[in-house]
Amino acid sequence: MRPVDFSLGGNVVIRVEELWKQYRLGAINHGTLANDLQSWWARIRGQEDPNARLGGMHGQGALPTAGAQDRFWALRDISFDVMQGEVLGIIGRNGAGKSTLLKIFSKVTTPSRGQVLLKGRVASLLEVGTGFHPELTGRENVFLNGAILGMTKAEVIQKFDEIVAFAEVEKFIDTPVKRYSSGMYVRLAFAVAAHLEPEILVVDEVLAVGDVAFQKKCLGKMKDIAAGGRTVLFVSHNMSAVNNLCDKCALLQNGELTAVLPAREAVERYLFSDIDQENTVCFEQELDKRGQFKELSIRNQKGVAVREMTCEDSFAIRIVYEVREVVPGLVLTCYLKNAEGQIVFFTDSRDVQPCPSYDLKVGKHQFLLQVQGRLLAPTNYIVSVGSAIGSKQEDKREDVLDFRLTDIDSPRGDKRPGCLSIRIPWVVTENQ
């Protein structure tokens, strides 16, 4: 890989060309010296290799020991360009290859085939405290990170007060960062990466560690970075943040690039591409559970399972739950997400008193969650359900059934913004 290349034409700042990344399961040679030493030391002590657990990413089970199956392709033949000032989201299920791709961009690991051409300095925020030394103070780590990014001492001094103010750690700037909370750690790490003016900023899901107010602050800062002509690569499972921040998204699946699309279109494809296309979802028997979901469907006013309705229609979410062992205090939950990944409503069985799921008898039980018409906005929706006893999860089914509401008979059609489609009365009186 050539980490910096000023021969890229036009406004292209990142070019990925036929990129492949292979791991050999259970073997040393992970692409970084630290991981190689870690694996070597584990082998010397007769312990399991901590870096060889990649086979579970895609459900491959136990680690193979020989032959072709001992090789795992984390990335397969990926090619795309990123332009200057563009904010590119990288989305996909767990194990799709997102973090591996960012590690190659950040020079943490090297590709097996192909190359990545980068124009300018790269600042990465892949894990909490990346590049920080725990024994050094916050102040010392700011200067250390600045030096790693190629900044002069004078440049760091110029930005220092702004970094500390953004991170909100003024009182603790001279405290060793090993005493920081994870939130303080990530605030300072992001502030350094964002304020030392790299041409390319790479941000992984690490922002999920911060509180809601700081996440909004970070998203605003990344927008400012892009508006200033710099490039941002952003990985997140928060689809609302992806829609809000990104111009386009690269959609990864099982290590392959399936599409590069406008953000909203990519998010919809990500959320709804793997959903069962039957009107009723039936779940396989899992005898090790005391209780489990058996069926899930959307029923119209005639009781028919459907996948598309108008906003005028009332409907019911029908849940069939089987109890195999009576356990007091069972709570069922259900929530809907819209096409942007936002939770538009959440409910659990405790919303009704007495709770209908407490002390269910052994057998199958049907629950109907009634949703009135002219409540939800026209878009795609995806249903998740769960069951728990106290804090212990019994069964969980995320993103398992999708359906669509349309509003074509409305004057606004399907272009009504917001999460609701409630018609508000407009009362007109003469101006007195």
C-alpha positions as CSV (number, residue, x, y, z in Angstrom):
1,M,0.0,0.0,0.0
2,R,1.2,3.5,-0.8
3,P,0.0,5.6,2.1
4,V,0.4,9.0,0.5
5,D,0.1,9.7,-3.2
6,F,0.0,13.1,-4.7
7,S,-0.5,11.9,-8.3
8,L,-4.2,11.3,-7.8
9,G,-6.0,13.3,-10.4
10,G,-8.7,15.9,-9.9
11,N,-10.5,16.1,-6.5
12,V,-10.0,12.4,-5.7
13,V,-8.3,12.0,-2.2
14,I,-8.9,8.3,-1.7
15,R,-8.7,5.6,-4.3
16,V,-9.3,1.9,-3.4
17,E,-8.2,-0.4,-6.2
18,E,-9.1,-4.1,-6.2
19,L,-8.6,-4.4,-2.4
20,W,-8.4,-7.9,-0.8
21,K,-7.6,-8.7,2.8
22,Q,-7.0,-12.3,3.9
23,Y,-6.4,-13.7,7.4
24,R,-4.9,-17.1,8.0
25,L,-6.9,-18.5,10.9
26,G,-4.8,-19.7,13.8
27,A,-1.5,-18.6,12.3
28,I,0.9,-15.8,13.1
29,N,1.2,-13.0,10.4
30,H,-1.7,-10.7,11.2
31,G,-0.3,-7.6,9.5
32,T,0.9,-5.8,12.6
33,L,3.9,-6.5,14.8
34,A,1.9,-6.1,18.0
35,N,-0.6,-8.8,17.0
36,D,2.2,-11.1,15.8
37,L,4.0,-10.9,19.1
38,Q,0.7,-11.5,21.0
39,S,0.0,-14.6,18.9
40,W,3.6,-15.9,19.3
41,W,3.6,-15.4,23.1
42,A,0.2,-17.2,23.3
43,R,1.6,-20.2,21.3
44,I,4.8,-20.3,23.5
45,R,2.5,-20.6,26.6
46,G,0.3,-23.2,25.0
47,Q,-2.7,-20.9,25.0
48,E,-5.3,-20.2,22.3
49,D,-4.3,-17.5,19.8
50,P,-6.3,-14.4,20.7
51,N,-6.1,-13.1,17.1
52,A,-7.4,-16.2,15.5
53,R,-11.0,-15.8,16.4
54,L,-12.0,-14.3,13.1
55,G,-13.8,-17.4,11.9
56,G,-16.8,-16.6,14.1
57,M,-17.4,-13.3,12.2
58,H,-19.6,-15.0,9.6
59,G,-20.7,-18.0,11.7
60,Q,-18.0,-20.4,10.5
61,G,-17.9,-22.1,13.8
62,A,-14.7,-23.7,15.2
63,L,-11.4,-22.8,13.8
64,P,-10.1,-25.0,11.0
65,T,-6.6,-26.3,11.3
66,A,-5.4,-27.0,7.8
67,G,-6.2,-26.8,4.1
68,A,-8.1,-24.1,2.2
69,Q,-10.6,-23.5,5.1
70,D,-7.9,-22.0,7.3
71,R,-8.0,-18.8,5.2
72,F,-10.5,-16.1,5.8
73,W,-11.2,-13.3,3.4
74,A,-12.3,-10.2,5.4
75,L,-12.4,-8.0,2.2
76,R,-13.0,-9.2,-1.4
77,D,-12.1,-7.1,-4.5
78,I,-13.2,-3.7,-3.3
79,S,-12.8,-0.6,-5.5
80,F,-14.1,3.0,-5.1
81,D,-13.1,6.6,-5.0
82,V,-13.7,9.3,-2.4
83,M,-13.7,13.0,-3.4
84,Q,-12.3,15.9,-1.5
85,G,-14.8,17.3,1.0
86,E,-17.0,14.2,0.8
87,V,-18.4,12.5,3.9
88,L,-18.6,8.8,3.1
89,G,-20.5,6.4,5.4
90,I,-19.4,2.8,5.6
91,I,-22.2,0.6,6.7
92,G,-23.0,-3.1,7.0
93,R,-23.8,-5.9,9.5
94,N,-21.2,-7.0,12.1
95,G,-18.4,-8.8,10.4
96,A,-19.0,-7.2,7.0
97,G,-15.4,-5.8,6.9
98,K,-16.0,-2.2,7.9
99,S,-13.3,-2.0,10.6
100,T,-10.8,-4.0,8.5
101,L,-11.2,-1.4,5.7
102,L,-10.7,1.5,8.1
103,K,-7.6,-0.2,9.6
104,I,-6.1,-0.4,6.1
105,F,-6.9,3.3,5.5
106,S,-5.2,4.1,8.8
107,K,-2.1,1.9,8.1
108,V,-2.8,-0.3,11.1
109,T,-2.8,-3.3,8.8
110,T,-1.8,-4.0,5.2
111,P,-3.9,-5.4,2.3
112,S,-3.3,-8.9,0.9
113,R,-3.9,-7.7,-2.6
114,G,-4.7,-4.3,-4.3
115,Q,-3.8,-0.9,-3.0
116,V,-5.1,2.2,-1.3
117,L,-4.0,5.6,-2.5
118,L,-4.4,8.5,-0.1
119,K,-3.7,12.2,-0.7
120,G,-2.7,14.0,2.5
121,R,-2.5,13.2,6.2
122,V,-4.9,10.7,7.8
123,A,-6.2,11.0,11.4
124,S,-7.9,7.9,12.8
125,L,-10.2,7.3,15.7
126,L,-10.8,3.6,15.6
127,E,-10.9,2.7,19.3
128,V,-11.2,4.6,22.6
129,G,-7.8,6.2,23.3
130,T,-6.1,5.1,20.0
131,G,-2.6,6.5,20.1
132,F,-2.8,7.6,23.7
133,H,-0.2,6.5,26.3
134,P,-2.0,5.8,29.6
135,E,0.8,7.0,31.8
136,L,1.0,10.4,30.1
137,T,-1.3,13.3,31.0
138,G,-4.0,14.6,28.7
139,R,-1.7,17.6,27.8
140,E,1.2,15.3,27.0
141,N,-1.0,13.1,24.9
142,V,-2.3,16.0,22.8
143,F,1.3,16.9,21.9
144,L,2.2,13.2,21.3
145,N,-0.8,12.8,18.9
146,G,0.0,16.0,17.2
147,A,3.6,14.7,16.5
148,I,2.2,11.4,15.2
149,L,0.0,13.3,12.8
150,G,3.0,15.3,11.6
151,M,2.1,18.6,13.3
152,T,4.8,20.9,14.6
153,K,4.9,21.9,18.2
154,A,3.9,25.4,17.2
155,E,0.8,24.1,15.4
156,V,-0.3,22.0,18.4
157,I,0.2,25.0,20.7
158,Q,-2.0,27.1,18.4
159,K,-4.8,24.6,18.6
160,F,-4.3,23.4,22.2
161,D,-6.9,25.6,24.0
162,E,-9.5,24.9,21.3
163,I,-8.9,21.1,21.7
164,V,-9.2,21.2,25.5
165,A,-12.4,23.3,25.4
166,F,-14.0,21.1,22.8
167,A,-13.2,17.9,24.9
168,E,-14.5,19.6,28.1
169,V,-11.6,18.2,30.2
170,E,-10.0,21.5,31.3
171,K,-9.9,20.4,35.0
172,F,-8.2,17.1,34.2
173,I,-5.8,18.0,31.4
174,D,-2.8,17.5,33.6
175,T,-4.1,14.1,35.0
176,P,-2.7,10.8,33.5
177,V,-5.3,9.6,31.0
178,K,-5.4,6.1,32.6
179,R,-7.6,7.8,35.2
180,Y,-10.0,9.1,32.6
181,S,-13.4,7.6,32.1
182,S,-14.1,6.1,28.7
183,G,-16.2,9.2,27.9
184,M,-13.4,11.6,28.7
185,Y,-10.9,9.4,26.8
186,V,-13.0,9.5,23.6
187,R,-13.8,13.2,23.9
188,L,-10.1,14.1,24.1
189,A,-9.1,11.6,21.4
190,F,-11.8,13.0,19.0
191,A,-10.9,16.6,19.8
192,V,-7.2,16.0,18.9
193,A,-8.0,14.1,15.7
194,A,-10.6,16.7,14.6
195,H,-8.7,19.9,15.4
196,L,-5.2,19.1,14.1
197,E,-6.5,19.5,10.6
198,P,-5.8,16.2,8.8
199,E,-6.9,16.0,5.2
200,I,-8.7,12.8,5.9
201,L,-10.5,11.9,9.2
202,V,-11.4,8.3,9.8
203,V,-14.0,7.7,12.6
204,D,-15.3,4.3,13.7
205,E,-18.2,3.5,16.0
206,V,-16.2,4.8,18.9
207,L,-18.4,7.9,19.2
208,A,-21.1,5.7,20.7
209,V,-19.1,5.9,23.9
210,G,-19.9,9.5,24.4
211,D,-23.1,11.0,25.7
212,V,-25.8,12.3,23.4
213,A,-24.8,15.9,23.7
214,F,-21.2,15.1,22.8
215,Q,-22.3,12.9,19.9
216,K,-24.2,15.8,18.4
217,K,-21.2,18.1,19.0
218,C,-19.0,15.6,17.1
219,L,-21.4,15.3,14.2
220,G,-21.4,19.1,14.0
221,K,-17.6,19.2,14.0
222,M,-17.4,16.6,11.2
223,K,-19.8,18.6,9.1
224,D,-17.6,21.7,9.6
225,I,-14.5,19.6,8.6
226,A,-16.2,18.5,5.4
227,A,-17.4,22.0,4.7
228,G,-13.7,23.1,5.0
229,G,-12.8,20.8,2.1
230,R,-11.5,17.9,4.1
231,T,-12.7,14.3,3.8
232,V,-14.4,12.2,6.5
233,L,-14.9,8.4,6.5
234,F,-17.6,7.5,9.1
235,V,-18.6,4.0,10.3
236,S,-21.6,3.7,12.5
237,H,-24.7,1.5,13.3
238,N,-26.6,4.7,14.1
239,M,-28.5,5.2,10.8
240,S,-29.9,8.5,11.9
241,A,-26.4,9.9,12.3
242,V,-25.3,8.4,8.9
243,N,-28.3,10.0,7.2
244,N,-27.6,13.3,8.9
245,L,-23.9,13.5,8.2
246,C,-23.0,11.5,5.1
247,D,-23.3,12.4,1.4
248,K,-23.0,8.8,0.2
249,C,-22.5,5.4,1.8
250,A,-20.5,2.3,0.9
251,L,-22.5,-0.8,1.7
252,L,-20.5,-3.9,2.7
253,Q,-21.8,-7.4,3.0
254,N,-19.6,-10.4,3.9
255,G,-16.4,-8.5,2.9
256,E,-17.8,-7.4,-0.5
257,L,-18.8,-3.9,-1.6
258,T,-22.4,-4.3,-2.8
259,A,-23.1,-0.6,-3.7
260,V,-22.1,3.0,-3.2
261,L,-25.3,5.0,-3.0
262,P,-26.7,8.3,-1.7
263,A,-27.0,8.0,2.1
264,R,-30.8,7.6,2.4
265,E,-31.0,5.0,-0.3
266,A,-28.1,3.0,1.1
267,V,-29.6,3.1,4.6
268,E,-32.9,1.8,3.3
269,R,-31.2,-1.0,1.4
270,Y,-29.1,-1.9,4.6
271,L,-32.1,-2.0,6.8
272,F,-34.5,-3.9,4.5
273,S,-32.4,-6.1,2.2
274,D,-32.2,-9.2,4.5
275,I,-35.8,-9.2,5.7
276,D,-38.0,-12.3,5.2
277,Q,-40.3,-11.5,2.3
278,E,-43.2,-13.6,3.6
279,N,-46.1,-11.8,5.1
280,T,-45.7,-13.9,8.3
281,V,-42.4,-14.6,9.8
282,C,-42.1,-17.9,11.6
283,F,-39.2,-18.6,13.9
284,E,-37.5,-22.0,14.3
285,Q,-37.9,-24.1,17.4
286,E,-35.3,-23.4,20.1
287,L,-35.8,-26.0,22.8
288,D,-33.1,-24.6,25.1
289,K,-35.3,-21.5,25.8
290,R,-38.0,-21.3,28.5
291,G,-40.0,-19.2,26.1
292,Q,-39.6,-17.9,22.5
293,F,-41.4,-16.0,19.7
294,K,-43.1,-18.3,17.2
295,E,-44.7,-15.9,14.7
296,L,-44.8,-12.2,13.8
297,S,-47.0,-10.5,11.2
298,I,-48.8,-7.2,10.4
299,R,-52.6,-7.7,10.2
300,N,-55.0,-5.3,8.5
301,Q,-58.5,-4.5,9.7
302,K,-59.8,-7.8,8.2
303,G,-57.1,-9.8,10.1
304,V,-55.2,-10.6,6.9
305,A,-51.4,-10.6,7.0
306,V,-50.1,-7.8,4.8
307,R,-46.9,-5.9,4.0
308,E,-48.3,-2.6,2.6
309,M,-51.1,-0.3,3.7
310,T,-52.1,3.3,3.5
311,C,-51.6,5.7,6.4
312,E,-55.4,5.8,6.8
313,D,-55.5,2.1,7.8
314,S,-55.5,0.9,11.3
315,F,-53.4,-2.3,11.8
316,A,-52.2,-4.7,14.4
317,I,-48.8,-6.2,15.1
318,R,-49.6,-9.9,15.8
319,I,-47.1,-11.7,18.0
320,V,-47.3,-15.4,18.9
321,Y,-45.2,-16.3,21.9
322,E,-44.7,-19.8,23.3
323,V,-44.1,-20.5,27.0
324,R,-42.4,-23.7,27.9
325,E,-41.7,-23.0,31.5
326,V,-43.7,-20.6,33.7
327,V,-41.5,-17.8,35.0
328,P,-43.2,-14.9,36.8
329,G,-42.5,-11.4,35.6
330,L,-42.1,-12.0,31.8
331,V,-42.2,-8.8,29.8
332,L,-42.6,-8.6,26.0
333,T,-41.3,-5.6,24.0
334,C,-41.8,-4.3,20.5
335,Y,-40.5,-1.4,18.6
336,L,-40.6,0.1,15.1
337,K,-37.8,1.8,13.2
338,N,-38.3,3.9,10.2
339,A,-36.2,4.0,7.0
340,E,-33.6,6.3,8.6
341,G,-33.1,3.8,11.5
342,Q,-34.9,6.0,14.1
343,I,-37.0,4.2,16.6
344,V,-40.5,5.8,16.1
345,F,-42.2,4.0,18.9
346,F,-41.5,1.5,21.6
347,T,-43.9,-0.4,23.8
348,D,-43.8,-3.3,26.3
349,S,-46.5,-5.4,27.9
350,R,-46.3,-3.3,31.1
351,D,-48.0,-0.4,29.2
352,V,-51.2,-2.3,30.1
353,Q,-52.2,-3.0,33.7
354,P,-52.4,-5.7,34.9
355,C,-49.5,-6.8,32.6
356,P,-50.9,-9.4,30.2
357,S,-47.6,-11.3,29.9
358,Y,-47.0,-11.8,33.6
359,D,-47.5,-15.5,34.7
360,L,-48.5,-16.9,31.3
361,K,-49.4,-20.5,31.3
362,V,-47.4,-23.1,29.4
363,G,-48.5,-23.0,25.7
364,K,-48.8,-20.6,22.8
365,H,-50.2,-17.1,23.3
366,Q,-51.3,-14.4,20.8
367,F,-50.8,-10.7,21.4
368,L,-52.3,-8.0,19.1
369,L,-50.8,-4.5,19.3
370,Q,-53.3,-2.1,17.9
371,V,-52.0,0.9,15.9
372,Q,-54.5,3.5,14.9
373,G,-54.7,4.9,11.4
374,R,-53.3,8.3,10.4
375,L,-50.6,8.0,13.1
376,L,-47.3,7.1,11.3
377,A,-45.8,8.9,8.4
378,P,-45.5,7.2,5.0
379,T,-42.3,5.2,4.7
380,N,-40.8,1.7,5.3
381,Y,-40.9,0.4,8.8
382,I,-39.1,-2.5,10.4
383,V,-40.3,-4.5,13.5
384,S,-38.2,-5.9,16.4
385,V,-39.5,-7.8,19.4
386,G,-38.0,-9.1,22.6
387,S,-38.8,-10.8,25.9
388,A,-37.1,-10.5,29.3
389,I,-37.5,-11.4,32.9
390,G,-36.0,-8.5,34.9
391,S,-32.7,-7.7,33.3
392,K,-32.2,-11.1,31.7
393,Q,-33.0,-11.4,28.0
394,E,-35.1,-14.5,27.2
395,D,-35.6,-14.1,23.4
396,K,-34.7,-11.2,21.0
397,R,-35.6,-10.8,17.4
398,E,-34.2,-7.6,15.8
399,D,-35.2,-6.2,12.4
400,V,-37.2,-9.3,11.4
401,L,-40.3,-8.0,9.6
402,D,-40.7,-4.9,7.4
403,F,-43.8,-3.2,6.0
404,R,-44.7,0.0,4.1
405,L,-47.2,2.8,4.7
406,T,-48.2,4.9,1.7
407,D,-50.1,8.2,1.6
408,I,-50.8,8.7,-2.1
409,D,-54.3,10.0,-1.6
410,S,-53.1,12.9,0.5
411,P,-52.3,16.3,-1.1
412,R,-48.7,15.9,0.0
413,G,-48.5,12.3,-1.2
414,D,-45.6,10.2,0.3
415,K,-43.5,13.3,0.8
416,R,-44.7,14.3,4.3
417,P,-41.7,14.9,6.5
418,G,-41.4,13.8,10.1
419,C,-42.3,10.6,11.9
420,L,-46.1,11.2,12.2
421,S,-48.9,11.8,9.8
422,I,-51.5,13.1,12.2
423,R,-53.9,15.6,10.7
424,I,-54.0,18.6,13.0
425,P,-57.3,20.6,13.0
426,W,-56.9,24.2,11.7
427,V,-59.5,26.4,13.3
428,V,-60.0,29.7,11.4
429,T,-61.5,32.7,13.1
430,E,-61.8,36.3,12.0
431,N,-59.1,38.6,13.3
432,Q,-60.8,40.5,16.2
